[in-house]
Amino acid sequence: MWKIRQACPDRGKSNLQIWNIIDLAQKGKQTDSSILFLNLVSGKGSRARRVMWQSFVKMRNVLPKLDTILKEIQEFGSDQFANMNMARTSFELPTQLKDVQQKHKVTLRTQTEALRVNTILMREKVKVFQLVDRYAELTVISTVRNRRLVEHELLARGRDHEEWREKHLRRDLEKIRTDQLFQRSFSQSKFKSGNSAAVAGVPGIGKTTMVQKIVYDWAVGKIYQHFQFVFSFKFRELNTINCRINLRELILHQYPYFENILREVWKNPEGLLFIFDGLDEFKHRIDFADSRRDTEPQHMCPDPEWWCEVSDIVYSLIQHKLLPGCSVLVTTRPTALDLLEKAEISVWAEILGFVGEERKKYFYRFFEDQTVAAAVFKHVEENEILYTMSYNPSYCWIISLSLGPFFTKKNRDPQQVPKTITQLYSYYVYNILKNHGREIESPRDVLLRVGQMAYTGVSEKNIIFNDEDLIKFNLQSSQFLSAFLMELLEKEDSAQGYVYTFTHLTIQEFVAALAQFLNPDPEIILKLLTETQSMDGRFEVFLRFIAGLSFPGSARPLEEFLGPFPHQTTCGVIDWVKEEVKLQIGKGTKRRLLNTLHYLFESQNRGLAQTTLGSVETLSFCGLRLTPIDCAVLSHVIGLCDTIKHLDLQSCYIQCEGLQRLTPGLHKCQELGLRKNELGDSGMKLVTAALKNPDCKIQKLWLDSNGLTASCADDLTSALNMNCSLTELSLSGNELQDSGLKSLSGALRNPNCKIQHLCLWATGLTASCAEDLSSILKTNCTLTRLHLSENHMGDSGVKLLSSALKNAVCQLQDLRLWRVGLTDSCTEDLVSGLSANSSLTSLDLRSNSFTDQSAPALCRLIWILPNLERIGLEENQFTSTRRKELESLQESRPGLRVMV
């Protein structure tokens, strides 16, 4: 866009449309901008269109999606899209199918037009809205980032969606609309017709609601009209089928009006879309890698009327063995994606959840009173934990139900509004008790029984319960209980009863923790705390809730209905947290230490945090992936403890959002390790803000391999001009290039600059920056270590550097120039430049192109440096004779190491 802007500096009439295109793009309206651009080009004639396509071809290498579209055009011809659209709209159904299709669409529209939202109100346990009024668009990407995400959505990556979208959506990972899931440009299929698509997403992210919207939009004629019929199934419902069945019976079970017409439907499989929602909930494992399914008769399903297991039908549809040419959509949690590794999936997609304004829209749609919506969203925005959670629609639902009452009261106390996850869930349960608790004699006893069932589920990794479970824990279905347990589905045969699940996994974990905390025998919970710590991670969030319930602010609202929380248990939990923190700081793993910091955060016990961390000077989570919630917890801990001097977050993948959560306490650390975190230039703005803080204590800052570019150099220069504490700075592995160094050189020449160690390894420098480096060395008297390795400085660049090394101001002690493209031609310049230098103690010249020809000059160089302790000459082109000659120099110079 900047090239277009340069070409059209004025806003004259002829350039007005181009400026409109630019303005729309900058406002984030890329679709409108693209349409306006295409219309403009189309109106300019064939020459303009030819130039546009030539430009697209030049750009295809950096835009994978564009490259895919161009390949399609090459394969199918330039009119493929016109043909595709005709095929999708002009197919004539046989007369006998038209009436059934119309009835089917009316049925599906009726089934999907309403969105049921659970509430915690007595009168309106379930609110019903029109789907089109309440549906919030989610960001979906045309790939799956990591198929081995942790199962727990609270522990899964929140990530910086804003940074992530800017960085990836236009490149490697393309955003995809739900009406594009079967477009060829997103497909990896080897089949000419029929696609299988898999959409992944953590629990509560909106997979089922997305399926509902797809079915609704098809039924009203909005999308996928090239499909004659859409059949949608939930794996949760398919679990109730315990006998062999065929596809015909499966469809008639839900849509009996197809009784006399199905054989006509099978004749055009390309016009069929089958949707299977919730693969992770299916009780039978479908192994797509098992070749026996294709050879053993008991597993084969060659036609729609073949009797077999449900799993065989699903397998055969996805693998194009049954009704080849049909399309299939499967949704699942990321943890079940490994089941699909060998499946014939042509389109992979992942729901990221809400991005940017999408979060805000959810809250404004949830609350009818827009003033309340604005107040709730403002509180969420200002709370790092809640804002990070709100990428997930189901968390938004919990947050809205919990916070809503606080902002509908006129005389609310801002101090009571939930800040931690435990407080949030406490108020969620409090609101349920407030509306239902007075109907039963002992809410505490009922809650204990519900919580015991929930705890058993957490322990056994079970989220679905049946009537037998309710009987086992002495629970009877009631209006109170149904607020805790959501009735999921009524089985076909009423004799089989019902199945139940908590409205959200985290609600199950909270109720489980609450029941254990309220147990009258404190010894039981203390024993449980010891046992669950050694488990496989399934109790991580449960234990955070236990720690959080020790905080009076979390327990206080619940005590109105549940009575006082056992004082002995509260003290025991606090003691456990204290001992756990001490243990993990001493010799625990990084993951266990992080969990204990979460316990501290949820406990909101300032004295406990200061007691346990009062003597801690170093926190290192190097190599452990941290979520934004983790970063918010770390920031809280650093804010409470002034003793933490060294924070090492190398390779923690915190990105810009995680760093933003850490910002309040960054300036308090003396040593800050942020290597390999994909911070980008926007992340550098946060770092420079910490450096500009008048109370900044940062002395050592490592920012290696963070995707920084020359664009961030001005921000860093401004910060260095103001900062008085920084003595070591590493920017290695970033593309600063010559222009970035030129900007930085101004700050490094500043008389107030305190930097002693500067590491610029592999930063894209060339000989062109040598003058700027020379000017730094001639004016900076504090710089003692300079790392320039893996930059293409060449002989000409080192020649300029050598002249600066003569300067009396230069105090370099350590100079690293390995693999910078040096040859024999520069050795005399090095000798000349260092002849007057008395400060250098270490010189690294490894991996260059020195030969025997330069050996005499290098020998002289070693002799004229009186304080030289180490010189690296490995991986050059010396013969063995010359190597021995160079190595022998250290025999006559005690303390000198010559490495050849």
Secondary structure, 3 states (H helix, E strand, C coil): CHHHHHHCCCCCHHHHHHHHHHHHHHCCCHHHHHHHHHHHHHCCCHHHHHHHHHHHHHHCCCCHHHHHHHHHHHHHCCCHHHHHHHHHHCCCCCHHHHHHHHHHHHHHHHHHCEEEEECCCCCCCEEEEEHHHHCCCCEEECCCCCCCCCCCCCCCCCCCHHHHHHHHHCCCCCECCHHHCCCHHHCCCCCCCCCEEEEECCCCCCHHHHHHHHHHHHHCCCCCCCCCEEEEEEHHHHCCCCCCECHHHHHHHHCHHHCCCHHHHHCCHHHEEEEEECHHHCCCCCCCCCHHHHCCHHHCCCCCCCCECHHHHHHHHHCCCCCCCCEEEEEECHHHHHHHCCCCCCEEEEEEECCCHHHHHHHHHHCCCHHHHHHHHHHHHHCHHHHHHCCCHHHHHHHHHHHHHHHCCCCCCHHHCCCCHHHHHHHHHHHHHHHHHHHCCCHHHHHHHHHHHHHHHHHCCCCCEEHHHHHHCCCCCCHHHHHHEEEEEECCCHHHCEEEEECCHHHHHHHHHHHHHCCCCHHHHHHHHHHHHCCCCCCHHHHHHHHHHCCHHHHHHHHHHHCCCCHHHHHHHHHHHHHHHHHHHHHCCHHHHHHHHHHHHHHCCHHHHHHHHCCCCEEECCCCCCCHHHHHHHHHHHHHCCCCCEEECCCCCCHHHHHHHHHHHHCCCCEEECCCCCCHHHHHHHHHHHHHCCCCCCCEEECCCCCCEHHHHHHHHHHHHHCCCCCEEECCCCECHHHHHHHHHHHHCCCCCCCCEEECCCCCCEHHHHHHHHHHHHHCCCCCEEECCCCECHHHHHHHHHHHHCCCCCCCCEEECCCCCCEHHHHHHHHHHHCCCCCCCEEECCCCECEHHHHHHHHHHHHHCCCCCEEECCCCECCHHHHHHHHHHHHCCCCCEEEC
